Amino acid sequence: KPYRSFYLPTNPRDDSPEVLQGIYFYTRMPLKKIALIANTAWNLWNFRRSLIEALSAQGHELICVAPEDGYENRLQEIRGVRFIPLRHLSRKSLSITGNFHTFTELRQILRREQPHLAVFYTIKPNIYGAVAARQSGVPAIATIEGLGYAAMASPVLRQFIFFLYRFALKDAARVVFLNSDDRQIFLDRRVVKPDKTLIIRGTGIDTAYFSPDNKPDATGPVFIFIGRLLSDKGVREFVRAAQQVKRIAPQTQFRLLGSTDAGNPASIGEEELKQWIDEKAIEYMGQTDDVRPFIADADIIVLPSYREGMPRVLLEGMAMGKAVITTQSAGCRETVEEGRNGFIVPSENADALAGAMLRYLALSPEQQRAMGSHSRHKAEQEFGNAVILPQYLRLFDGVLQGSNKER
């Protein structure tokens, strides 16, 4: 048959017999060995799980490659997945020796395993992995999910990072971007050729797993920030805006959910976080593996980030029927239709953020519910697995067919 079909449940993590709905995909892709490589096993588990499950459902042999952090055990519970640890990759180290060891380790793995396709995520795997794939004769797909260091680095370091990207990606089969702004920056800097690039808006949201859940009526208005507590995520602007709004609407609650990122220069320090807690500016909820109860218990999701690829936390909140407030920066503004499912504010502007929060509080309960309903609709129509996963599968299919012809 020219096409082969397979069935992916919309909530593959729920084995209850009443879960019957799912998605049928059709593909020409023959069964292959595919390597997915990232800077943490958590990244693969949290952001690529639906894609991995879709590939597993097709019967492919999957190799997940990343440093061990506890999530490798969960990955290996998925049928057809084998995990290979990366011993030398450090997300934060700029050591020349350490990065050389990362490159040689990736090259050794690819030469030993000889996958039919290697898919890279995050900056170091994208750069060192793409070069290692070229030297190993393995077709590579690089996924640029935000500019990372390059967005906030000094001009000299930024120029060096783009030089590395240019060298690494010159022979990549395809380069995936999550938004048009990042793609345009790479094109303007002549890092990649236009015909090698494409835009896929996110990694896919399981809209059955992230589904609307009623907020308890007993709580007052709740705004929540979910993410790593980094300055470039806009966490300080969130706290300053909370302080302003509390002076006008003292019953409003503001919550932070996420961890600090030790060693990251943008991380909020423990003392500063403690000060916010002591001043009762926010409630700190710690960190969690399951954000759904926290989203369900909130009215609106706030992410005042300076720049994103495609902010998954907003998409998860939208899928659960929550309005959102975010910035007009790259990656963020794509999630909001102004006034319909949320508000867009300038980045690094706590006053504007507070104003958007007050605008939301001034809405009637019916208007607030309508915003949440539109968020859910937008998540299903634009960012759900049924929309996003087939785009990745067609991409993989095209690269694999192209590499077969070359061979």
C-alpha positions in Angstrom: 0.0 0.0 0.0 1.4 3.5 -0.8 0.1 4.8 2.6 0.2 3.1 6.0 -2.2 4.3 8.7 -1.8 4.2 12.5 -3.9 5.3 15.4 -2.7 7.7 18.1 -5.0 8.1 21.2 -5.5 11.7 22.0 -4.7 10.9 25.6 -2.2 7.9 25.4 -1.4 8.3 29.1 -5.0 7.3 30.1 -5.6 3.6 29.8 -9.2 3.7 31.0 -11.6 1.9 28.6 -13.8 5.0 28.1 -11.0 6.8 26.3 -11.9 6.0 22.7 -11.1 9.1 20.7 -7.9 9.5 18.8 -6.2 10.6 15.7 -5.5 8.6 12.5 -2.3 9.5 10.6 -1.4 8.3 7.2 2.2 8.1 6.1 4.5 6.5 3.5 7.4 6.5 6.0 9.0 3.0 6.2 10.1 1.7 9.6 13.4 3.3 10.5 15.8 4.0 13.4 15.4 7.6 14.5 17.6 9.4 17.1 16.1 12.3 19.1 18.8 14.3 20.9 18.4 17.1 23.5 20.2 18.7 26.4 18.1 17.0 29.1 16.0 13.8 29.2 13.3 16.1 30.8 13.2 18.1 27.6 12.5 15.0 25.6 9.9 13.7 28.0 8.1 17.0 28.6 8.1 18.6 25.1 8.6 15.6 22.6 6.5 12.9 24.3 3.6 13.1 21.9 5.9 13.0 18.9 7.8 10.0 20.4 4.5 8.2 21.1 3.4 8.9 17.5 6.6 7.5 16.1 6.4 4.6 18.5 2.9 3.9 17.4 4.2 3.6 13.8 6.7 1.0 15.0 10.0 2.9 14.5 13.0 2.1 16.6 13.7 5.2 18.7 16.9 6.3 20.4 16.6 9.1 22.9 20.0 10.7 23.7 20.4 13.2 26.5 22.1 13.6 29.9 20.5 11.5 32.6 18.3 13.4 35.0 15.7 10.9 36.1 13.3 11.2 33.2 15.2 8.6 31.1 13.3 5.9 33.0 10.0 7.4 31.9 11.1 7.6 28.3 12.1 4.0 28.2 8.6 3.0 29.3 7.4 4.0 25.8 7.4 1.0 23.5 10.3 1.0 21.1 12.4 3.6 23.0 16.0 3.0 24.0 17.9 5.7 26.0 21.6 6.5 25.5 23.1 8.8 28.1 25.2 11.8 27.2 28.0 12.0 29.8 29.7 15.2 28.8 27.0 17.6 27.7 26.6 20.6 30.1 23.9 23.2 29.3 25.8 26.0 30.9 29.5 25.2 30.4 31.5 27.3 27.9 34.6 25.1 28.3 36.3 24.4 25.0 37.4 21.0 26.4 33.9 20.1 27.6 32.3 21.1 24.4 34.8 19.1 22.4 34.0 16.0 24.5 30.3 16.6 23.8 31.0 16.7 20.1 33.1 13.5 20.1 30.6 11.7 22.3 27.8 12.6 19.9 29.9 11.5 16.9 30.7 8.2 18.6 27.0 7.5 19.3 25.9 8.3 15.7 28.7 6.3 14.1 27.9 3.3 16.3 24.1 3.4 16.0 23.9 4.7 12.4 20.3 5.9 12.7 18.5 6.7 9.5 17.7 10.2 10.9 18.9 12.3 13.8 16.7 15.1 15.1 18.3 17.7 17.4 16.8 20.1 19.9 18.4 22.9 22.0 21.5 24.9 21.1 24.4 22.5 21.9 22.9 19.4 20.3 21.9 21.5 17.3 25.4 22.8 16.8 27.6 19.9 17.8 25.1 17.2 16.9 24.6 18.5 13.3 28.4 18.5 12.7 28.7 15.0 14.2 25.8 13.8 12.0 27.6 15.3 8.9 30.8 13.4 9.8 28.8 10.2 10.5 26.8 10.3 7.3 23.5 10.6 9.1 20.8 13.0 7.8 20.0 15.7 10.4 17.1 17.9 11.3 17.9 20.8 13.6 15.0 22.4 15.6 15.5 26.1 16.6 13.0 26.6 19.4 14.1 30.1 20.3 17.4 31.9 20.2 18.5 31.0 23.7 22.0 32.4 24.4 22.0 34.2 21.1 19.1 36.5 22.1 20.6 37.8 25.3 24.4 37.4 24.8 26.8 40.2 24.2 27.3 41.2 20.5 30.6 39.4 20.3 29.2 36.2 21.8 26.1 36.4 19.6 28.2 36.8 16.5 30.2 33.7 17.5 27.1 31.6 18.2 25.7 32.5 14.7 29.1 31.6 13.2 28.8 28.1 14.9 25.3 27.7 13.6 26.3 28.6 10.1 29.1 26.1 10.1 27.0 23.4 11.8 23.8 23.7 9.7 25.2 24.0 6.2 24.6 20.3 5.5 21.5 19.8 7.7 18.6 18.3 5.7 16.1 20.7 7.2 16.0 23.4 9.9 12.7 23.8 11.8 11.7 27.1 13.5 8.7 27.7 15.7 8.1 31.3 14.7 8.8 33.5 11.6 10.9 36.0 13.6 13.6 33.5 14.5 13.6 32.1 10.9 14.1 35.6 9.5 17.0 36.3 11.8 18.8 33.2 10.6 18.0 34.1 7.0 19.2 37.7 7.5 22.5 36.5 8.9 22.8 34.0 6.1 23.0 31.1 8.5 20.7 28.8 6.5 19.2 28.8 3.0 15.5 29.6 2.8 14.7 26.3 1.0 16.1 24.3 4.0 13.8 26.0 6.5 10.2 25.5 7.6 8.0 26.8 10.4 6.1 24.4 12.7 4.2 26.3 15.4 5.1 24.3 18.5 5.7 20.7 19.5 2.0 19.8 19.7 -0.3 19.9 22.7 -2.3 16.9 23.9 -5.7 18.7 24.2 -7.3 15.6 25.9 -4.6 15.5 28.5 -4.7 19.3 28.9 -8.4 19.8 29.0 -10.6 22.4 30.8 -11.2 21.8 34.5 -13.4 23.9 36.7 -11.7 26.4 39.0 -12.9 26.2 42.7 -15.3 29.0 43.3 -13.9 29.7 46.8 -10.6 31.3 45.6 -10.4 34.9 44.5 -9.0 36.0 41.1 -5.7 34.1 40.5 -2.9 35.1 38.1 -0.2 32.5 37.7 3.3 32.5 36.2 4.7 29.1 35.2 8.3 28.6 34.2 11.8 28.8 35.3 12.4 31.8 37.5 14.6 33.8 35.0 14.8 37.5 34.5 14.3 37.1 30.7 11.1 35.2 31.4 9.7 38.4 32.9 9.3 37.1 36.4 10.4 40.4 38.0 7.9 42.3 35.8 5.2 39.8 37.0 6.1 40.5 40.7 6.1 44.3 40.2 2.8 44.2 38.4 1.4 42.1 41.2 2.4 44.6 43.8 0.7 47.4 41.8 -2.5 45.4 41.3 -2.7 44.3 44.9 -2.9 48.0 46.0 -6.1 48.3 43.9 -7.5 44.8 44.2 -6.1 43.3 47.4 -8.1 40.1 47.1 -6.2 39.1 43.9 -3.8 36.3 44.2 -0.5 36.0 42.3 1.4 32.7 42.1 4.8 31.6 40.9 5.3 27.9 39.8 8.7 26.9 38.7 12.3 26.5 39.9 15.3 28.7 40.0 18.0 27.7 37.5 21.3 27.5 39.5 24.3 28.6 37.4 22.1 30.5 34.9 23.1 34.2 35.1 19.5 35.2 34.5 18.2 33.1 37.4 16.4 34.8 40.3 18.4 34.4 43.5 17.1 32.6 46.6 17.3 35.8 48.6 15.2 37.8 46.1 12.6 35.0 45.9 12.4 34.9 49.8 11.9 38.7 49.9 9.0 38.4 47.5 7.5 35.6 49.6 8.0 37.6 52.9 6.4 40.7 51.4 3.4 38.6 50.3 3.8 39.9 46.8 3.3 36.4 45.5 2.6 32.9 46.6 5.5 30.5 45.6 4.1 27.1 44.7 7.5 25.4 44.2 7.9 23.1 41.2 5.9 20.2 39.8 5.9 17.5 37.2 2.2 18.1 36.6 1.1 21.7 36.0 -2.6 20.8 35.3 -3.9 21.2 38.9 -2.2 24.6 39.2 -3.5 25.8 35.8 -7.0 24.6 36.8 -6.9 26.6 40.0 -6.0 29.8 38.2 -8.0 32.3 36.2 -5.4 33.5 33.7 -1.8 32.5 32.7 0.8 35.2 32.6 4.2 35.0 30.7 5.9 38.4 30.3 8.8 36.8 28.5 11.4 38.8 26.5 11.5 36.1 23.8 10.4 32.6 23.2 10.3 30.0 20.4 6.6 29.0 21.1 5.8 29.2 24.8 4.4 25.8 25.7 3.1 26.8 29.1 0.7 29.3 27.4 -0.5 26.6 24.9 -1.1 24.2 27.8 -3.0 27.0 29.7 -5.0 27.8 26.5 -5.9 24.1 26.0 -7.3 24.1 29.6 -9.5 27.0 28.8 -7.5 29.9 30.3 -7.0 33.4 29.0 -3.4 34.5 28.7 -1.4 37.7 29.1 1.9 37.8 27.4 4.3 40.2 25.5 4.5 41.3 21.9 7.9 39.6 21.7 8.8 36.9 19.2 7.0 33.6 19.8 4.7 35.0 22.5 2.4 37.2 20.4 1.4 34.3 18.2 -0.6 32.8 21.0 -2.9 35.8 21.6 -5.7 37.4 19.6 -5.9 40.7 21.4 -9.0 41.1 23.5 -10.4 37.7 22.4 -8.3 35.2 24.4 -6.0 37.6 26.3 -3.9 40.6 26.1 -0.5 41.5 24.7 1.8 44.0 26.4 5.3 45.4 25.7 8.1 43.3 27.2 10.1 44.6 30.2 7.1 46.9 31.2 5.6 46.1 34.6 3.2 49.1 34.3 1.7 47.8 31.1 1.4 44.3 32.5 -0.4 45.6 35.6 -2.8 47.5 33.3 -3.6 44.3 31.4 -4.2 42.5 34.6 -6.7 45.2 35.7 -8.4 45.1 32.3 -9.0 41.4 32.9 -10.3 42.0 36.4 -12.7 44.6 35.0 -14.4 42.1 32.7 -17.6 40.4 33.6 -17.5 36.7 34.5 -19.2 36.0 31.1 -16.5 37.9 29.2 -13.8 36.1 31.2 -15.3 32.7 30.4 -15.6 33.7 26.7 -11.9 34.5 26.6 -11.1 31.1 28.1 -13.4 29.3 25.6 -11.6 31.1 22.7 -8.2 30.0 24.1 -9.4 26.4 24.1 -10.7 26.7 20.5 -7.4 28.3 19.4 -5.3 25.6 21.1 -7.3 22.9 19.4 -7.3 24.5 15.9 -3.8 25.8 15.7 -1.5 24.0 18.3 -3.0 20.6 19.1 -1.4 17.3 18.3 -3.9 16.7 15.5 -2.5 19.8 13.7 1.2 19.7 14.7 2.2 16.1 14.7 1.4 15.3 11.1 3.6 18.2 10.1 6.6 16.6 11.9 5.8 13.2 10.4 5.6 14.5 6.9 8.9 16.3 7.5 10.6 13.1 8.7 9.1 11.2 5.8 10.4 13.6 3.3 14.0 13.7 4.7 14.1 9.9 5.0 12.8 9.4 1.4 15.4 12.0 0.2 18.2 10.3 2.0 17.2 6.9 0.6 17.4 8.2 -3.0 20.8 9.6 -2.3 22.0 6.3 -1.0 
